């Protein structure tokens, strides 16, 4: 173990060569300066693998947020580099939204930070607005916290899908902190990977930063290499494929309102006003005709009504083409009194 003055003396002697020439090692090769206060914990190969992984995350996040907010969201990876954990905390603005995320089965916590400016634009969109930002930065209300936790949940689903080719992660949001000085996810001198993504929504720009301490990535360091990515490519498991599969998996979980149309009838306003209890309206469908099954108001299938146990149900008989209109016969205009 060297003391600080011994380290400074060594660095001073390396930089004090005559004529400004670079110092040489015993083998004749030029020596490289090494900063003991900023040790390199991640190789260039590790950083390249993490860059490719987070590029996949950026594409998946853009698609996920666009569908969730029903607006075009652009997410672009800006940089991936190693940094001292304390330097990352010091450069964060106050207030901001720092999310402590547990990346099971990896140890410790990762940090996901989102600027308040772009966060309020997203929250305004979730509440039915057009995506306006606020004039004065403030803390979130309880309702806004609840909405933001759901928003972060969509981010974490995309993040877990991006890591699928390396390790199966189950990201979980533990806590949201507004003051970054109160966040203790690693020791101040620990090295971490700093990921910066640029987000654009409704002409408003912001950033999402991710801090992955060394303790989080240490169990998967061997898998974050070019060789592991080549092996995945040979198996046909490219990051883009995993992103597409994740999007398809999310789409399959979307809930839709489905309704079966028993038939139609066309009435005049006078006939509608004359209706009373006991009147029977004649529909344009017969007993043996197929019904039209609608998904979110659009005709998708033909079906037959029936019973499933004690509940009403329908059985799909045919799928309609996109350009095919439902053919239930002509609309009737008559009604009879029963």
C-alpha positions as CSV (number, residue, x, y, z in Angstrom):
1,X,0.0,0.0,0.0
2,X,1.4,3.4,-1.0
3,X,0.6,6.6,0.8
4,X,-0.7,9.6,-1.1
5,X,2.7,11.5,-1.1
6,X,4.4,8.3,-2.5
7,X,1.8,8.1,-5.3
8,X,2.3,11.8,-6.1
9,X,6.1,11.3,-6.1
10,X,5.8,8.5,-8.6
11,X,3.5,10.4,-10.9
12,X,5.8,13.5,-10.6
13,X,8.9,11.4,-11.6
14,X,7.1,9.9,-14.6
15,X,6.2,13.3,-15.9
16,X,9.6,14.9,-15.3
17,X,11.6,13.3,-18.2
18,X,14.2,15.4,-20.1
19,X,13.1,17.0,-23.3
20,X,9.5,16.1,-22.7
21,X,10.0,12.6,-23.9
22,X,7.6,9.9,-22.7
23,X,9.0,7.6,-19.9
24,X,9.9,4.1,-20.9
25,X,9.6,0.8,-19.2
26,X,12.3,-1.8,-18.8
27,X,11.3,-3.4,-22.1
28,X,11.7,-0.2,-24.0
29,X,8.0,0.4,-24.6
30,X,6.5,3.7,-23.5
31,X,5.0,3.6,-20.0
32,X,1.4,4.6,-19.5
33,X,0.2,6.8,-16.7
34,X,-2.1,5.2,-14.2
35,X,-4.4,7.2,-11.9
36,X,-4.9,5.3,-8.6
37,X,-7.9,7.4,-7.8
38,X,-9.7,6.4,-11.0
39,X,-8.9,2.7,-11.5
40,X,-10.2,1.0,-14.7
41,X,-12.7,-1.6,-13.5
42,X,-14.3,-2.2,-16.9
43,X,-12.5,-3.1,-20.0
44,X,-13.2,-1.6,-23.4
45,X,-14.8,-4.9,-24.4
46,X,-17.2,-4.7,-21.4
47,X,-18.1,-1.1,-22.3
48,X,-18.8,-2.1,-26.0
49,X,-21.1,-4.9,-24.8
50,X,-22.9,-2.5,-22.5
51,X,-23.3,0.0,-25.3
52,X,-24.8,-2.6,-27.6
53,X,-27.1,-3.7,-24.8
54,X,-28.3,-0.2,-24.0
55,X,-28.8,0.7,-27.6
56,X,-31.3,-2.2,-27.7
57,X,-32.9,-0.8,-24.5
58,X,-33.2,2.7,-26.1
59,X,-35.1,1.2,-29.1
60,X,-37.4,-0.9,-26.9
61,X,-38.0,2.1,-24.5
62,X,-39.0,4.4,-27.4
63,X,-41.6,1.9,-28.6
64,X,-42.9,1.1,-25.1
65,X,-43.3,4.8,-24.1
66,X,-44.8,5.7,-27.5
67,X,-47.6,3.1,-27.0
68,X,-48.1,4.0,-23.3
69,X,-48.2,7.7,-23.8
70,X,-49.9,7.5,-27.3
71,X,-47.4,10.0,-28.6
72,X,-44.1,9.7,-30.5
73,X,-41.2,9.4,-28.1
74,X,-37.6,9.4,-29.3
75,X,-34.9,7.8,-27.2
76,X,-31.3,7.9,-28.3
77,X,-28.3,6.5,-26.5
78,X,-25.7,9.3,-25.9
79,X,-22.8,7.8,-24.0
80,X,-21.6,4.8,-22.0
81,X,-18.6,5.4,-19.7
82,X,-17.1,4.5,-16.4
83,X,-17.3,7.0,-13.6
84,X,-16.7,7.3,-9.8
85,X,-20.1,6.8,-8.0
86,X,-19.7,10.0,-6.0
87,X,-19.0,12.1,-9.1
88,X,-22.2,10.8,-10.6
89,X,-24.2,11.8,-7.5
90,X,-22.6,15.2,-7.4
91,X,-23.4,16.0,-11.1
92,X,-27.2,15.2,-10.7
93,X,-29.5,18.3,-10.4
94,X,-31.6,18.9,-7.4
95,X,-34.5,18.2,-7.4
96,X,-34.7,15.3,-9.7
97,X,-36.2,11.9,-9.8
98,X,-33.8,9.1,-8.8
99,X,-35.3,5.6,-8.8
100,X,-33.6,2.9,-6.8
101,X,-34.1,-0.3,-8.8
102,X,-33.3,-3.9,-7.7
103,X,-32.1,-5.9,-10.6
104,X,-32.8,-9.4,-9.4
105,X,-30.9,-11.7,-9.3
106,X,-28.0,-9.2,-9.4
107,X,-26.9,-7.7,-6.0
108,X,-27.3,-4.1,-4.8
109,X,-29.2,-1.4,-6.5
110,X,-29.0,0.4,-9.8
111,X,-30.0,4.1,-10.3
112,X,-32.4,5.4,-12.9
113,X,-32.6,9.2,-13.0
114,X,-35.1,11.2,-15.0
115,X,-35.2,15.0,-15.2
116,X,-38.2,16.6,-13.8
117,X,-38.8,18.7,-16.9
118,X,-39.4,15.7,-19.2
119,X,-41.1,13.8,-16.3
120,X,-43.8,16.5,-16.0
121,X,-44.4,16.4,-19.8
122,X,-45.0,12.7,-19.6
123,X,-47.3,13.0,-16.6
124,X,-49.3,15.8,-18.3
125,X,-49.8,13.4,-21.3
126,X,-50.9,10.6,-18.9
127,X,-53.5,12.9,-17.4
128,X,-55.0,13.7,-20.8
129,X,-53.0,16.8,-21.6
130,X,-51.1,17.7,-24.7
131,X,-47.7,17.4,-23.1
132,X,-47.1,20.9,-21.6
133,X,-44.2,21.4,-19.2
134,X,-44.5,23.3,-15.9
135,X,-43.0,26.8,-15.5
136,X,-41.6,26.2,-12.0
137,X,-39.9,22.9,-10.9
138,X,-41.6,21.4,-7.9
139,X,-41.9,18.0,-6.2
140,X,-44.5,15.5,-7.2
141,X,-47.9,15.1,-5.5
142,X,-49.1,11.7,-4.2
143,X,-51.2,11.1,-7.3
144,X,-48.2,12.0,-9.6
145,X,-46.0,9.7,-7.7
146,X,-48.4,6.8,-8.3
147,X,-48.6,7.6,-12.0
148,X,-44.8,7.9,-12.2
149,X,-44.3,4.5,-10.6
150,X,-46.4,3.0,-13.4
151,X,-44.3,4.9,-16.0
152,X,-41.1,3.6,-14.4
153,X,-42.6,0.1,-14.5
154,X,-42.8,0.3,-18.3
155,X,-39.2,1.5,-18.5
156,X,-38.1,-1.5,-16.3
157,X,-39.9,-4.0,-18.5
158,X,-38.0,-2.7,-21.5
159,X,-34.7,-2.8,-19.5
160,X,-35.2,-6.4,-18.5
161,X,-36.0,-7.4,-22.1
162,X,-32.7,-5.7,-23.3
163,X,-30.7,-7.9,-20.8
164,X,-32.4,-11.1,-21.9
165,X,-29.5,-12.2,-24.1
166,X,-27.1,-11.9,-21.1
167,X,-29.1,-12.7,-18.0
168,X,-32.8,-13.0,-17.1
169,X,-33.4,-9.9,-15.0
170,X,-36.5,-9.0,-12.9
171,X,-36.2,-5.2,-12.3
172,X,-38.2,-3.9,-9.4
173,X,-38.6,-0.3,-8.3
174,X,-37.8,0.0,-4.6
175,X,-37.9,3.7,-3.9
176,X,-38.1,7.2,-5.6
177,X,-35.8,9.9,-4.1
178,X,-36.0,13.6,-5.1
179,X,-32.7,14.6,-3.4
180,X,-29.8,12.6,-4.9
181,X,-27.6,13.4,-1.9
182,X,-29.7,11.0,0.1
183,X,-29.1,8.1,-2.2
184,X,-26.7,5.4,-0.9
185,X,-26.5,2.7,-3.6
186,X,-22.6,2.3,-3.4
187,X,-19.6,3.6,-1.6
188,X,-18.4,7.1,-2.7
189,X,-15.2,5.8,-4.2
190,X,-16.7,2.8,-6.1
191,X,-16.5,2.7,-9.9
192,X,-19.7,2.5,-11.9
193,X,-21.0,2.5,-15.4
194,X,-22.7,5.7,-16.4
195,X,-25.3,5.5,-19.2
196,X,-26.9,8.6,-20.7
197,X,-30.0,8.6,-23.0
198,X,-31.6,11.6,-24.6
199,X,-35.4,11.6,-24.6
200,X,-37.6,13.8,-26.9
201,X,-41.3,14.2,-26.6
202,X,-43.5,17.0,-28.1
203,X,-40.4,19.1,-28.9
204,X,-39.4,18.8,-25.3
205,X,-36.0,17.3,-24.5
206,X,-34.7,15.6,-21.4
207,X,-32.3,12.9,-20.3
208,X,-32.5,9.5,-18.6
209,X,-29.3,8.5,-16.8
210,X,-28.5,5.0,-15.5
211,X,-25.8,4.3,-12.9
212,X,-24.7,0.7,-12.6
213,X,-22.2,0.3,-9.7
214,X,-19.4,-2.3,-10.0
215,X,-21.0,-4.5,-7.3
216,X,-24.1,-4.8,-9.6
217,X,-22.2,-5.8,-12.7
218,X,-19.5,-8.0,-11.1
219,X,-21.5,-11.3,-11.3
220,X,-22.0,-10.9,-15.1
221,X,-18.6,-9.3,-16.1
222,X,-17.5,-12.5,-17.9
223,X,-20.7,-12.5,-20.0
224,X,-20.2,-8.9,-21.0
225,X,-17.7,-9.6,-23.7
226,X,-17.5,-9.8,-27.5
227,X,-17.2,-13.6,-27.3
228,X,-20.5,-14.0,-25.5
229,X,-22.3,-11.7,-28.0
230,X,-20.9,-13.7,-30.9
231,X,-22.1,-16.9,-29.3
232,X,-25.6,-15.3,-28.9
233,X,-25.5,-14.3,-32.6
234,X,-24.6,-17.8,-33.7
235,X,-27.7,-19.0,-31.8
236,X,-29.8,-16.4,-33.6
237,X,-30.4,-14.4,-30.4
238,X,-29.4,-10.9,-31.5
239,X,-30.3,-8.0,-29.3
240,X,-32.7,-6.7,-32.0
241,X,-34.5,-10.1,-32.0
242,X,-34.9,-10.1,-28.3
243,X,-36.3,-6.5,-28.5
244,X,-38.8,-7.5,-31.1
245,X,-39.8,-10.6,-29.0
246,X,-40.3,-8.3,-26.0
247,X,-42.5,-6.0,-27.9
248,X,-44.6,-8.9,-29.2
249,X,-44.9,-10.2,-25.7
250,X,-46.2,-6.9,-24.4
251,X,-48.7,-6.6,-27.3
252,X,-50.1,-10.0,-26.5
253,X,-50.9,-8.8,-22.9
254,X,-52.9,-5.7,-24.1
255,X,-56.5,-6.0,-23.1
256,X,-59.2,-5.2,-25.7
257,X,-63.0,-4.7,-25.4
258,X,-64.8,-7.4,-27.5
259,X,-68.5,-7.3,-28.2
260,X,-70.9,-9.4,-30.3
261,X,-73.5,-7.5,-32.4
262,X,-76.8,-9.3,-32.4
263,X,-78.2,-7.3,-35.3
264,X,-79.2,-3.9,-36.5
265,X,-82.4,-2.0,-37.2
266,X,-83.1,1.4,-38.7
267,X,-85.9,3.5,-37.2
268,X,-87.2,6.9,-37.9
269,X,-87.3,9.5,-35.1
270,X,-91.1,9.2,-35.0
271,X,-90.9,5.4,-34.6
272,X,-88.3,5.8,-31.9
273,X,-90.4,8.3,-30.0
274,X,-93.4,6.0,-30.2
275,X,-91.6,3.0,-28.6
276,X,-93.1,1.7,-25.4
277,X,-92.7,-1.2,-23.0
278,X,-93.5,-4.5,-24.8
279,X,-92.6,-3.3,-28.3
280,X,-90.5,-5.7,-30.4
281,X,-87.9,-4.4,-32.8
282,X,-87.2,-6.6,-35.8
283,X,-83.4,-7.0,-36.4
284,X,-81.8,-7.7,-39.8
285,X,-80.4,-11.1,-38.6
286,X,-82.1,-14.4,-38.7
287,X,-81.9,-17.3,-36.3
288,X,-79.3,-19.2,-38.4
289,X,-77.2,-16.1,-39.4
290,X,-73.8,-15.4,-38.0
291,X,-73.2,-12.5,-35.8
292,X,-70.3,-9.9,-36.1
293,X,-67.7,-9.9,-33.4
294,X,-66.1,-6.5,-32.8
295,X,-62.8,-5.7,-31.2
296,X,-62.5,-2.1,-30.0
297,X,-65.5,-1.2,-32.3
298,X,-64.0,-2.8,-35.4
299,X,-65.4,-6.0,-37.0
300,X,-62.9,-8.8,-36.8
301,X,-64.8,-12.2,-36.8
302,X,-68.1,-13.9,-37.5
303,X,-69.5,-15.9,-34.7
304,X,-72.5,-17.9,-33.5
305,X,-74.2,-17.3,-30.1
306,X,-74.7,-19.9,-27.5
307,X,-74.2,-20.9,-23.8
308,X,-71.0,-21.8,-22.0
309,X,-72.2,-23.3,-18.8
310,X,-74.6,-20.8,-17.4
311,X,-73.0,-17.8,-19.2
312,X,-73.7,-16.4,-22.6
313,X,-70.9,-16.9,-25.2
314,X,-70.1,-16.9,-28.9
315,X,-68.1,-19.3,-31.0
316,X,-65.9,-17.8,-33.8
317,X,-66.7,-19.3,-37.2
318,X,-64.7,-17.1,-39.5
319,X,-62.1,-14.3,-39.5
320,X,-63.0,-11.2,-41.6
321,X,-60.4,-9.6,-43.9
322,X,-59.5,-5.9,-43.2
323,X,-61.3,-4.8,-46.3
324,X,-64.3,-7.1,-45.8
325,X,-67.5,-5.5,-44.4
326,X,-69.8,-7.6,-42.2
327,X,-72.5,-9.2,-44.3
328,X,-75.6,-9.6,-42.1
329,X,-78.2,-8.9,-44.7
330,X,-80.0,-5.7,-45.3
331,X,-81.2,-3.4,-42.5
332,X,-84.8,-3.6,-41.6
333,X,-86.9,-0.6,-40.9
334,X,-89.9,-2.3,-39.4
335,X,-91.0,-3.0,-35.9
336,X,-94.0,-4.8,-34.6
337,X,-95.9,-4.5,-31.3
338,X,-95.6,-7.6,-29.2
